[in-house]
Amino acid sequence: MLFGNKIKQLRVEKKLFQQQLAAALEIDTPMYSKIETGSRMAKRTQVVALAKLLSTDKDELLTLWLADQIINIVKDEKKLADRALDMAKDNFMK
């Protein structure tokens, strides 16, 4: 929930309400709340929009969002996750 924690932190710092960001993203407030709590993944376009709305680095938010996706994929594979991530990294760098 790296991404959700970060956008909540930024939203609170900027004294914005979930309703405001939800409206800007054209989603309902409960859906936005689920993104902050990590029970729903944001779309990439929403991440980019949130970076602009929250005046923060787009690449940082995208990195946190992507890390959350990776965590969700490997979270139930604790014995194999490290090896799989190492293999993926090695092949990605080629």
Beta strands, then each sheet from edge to edge (+ up, - down):
end
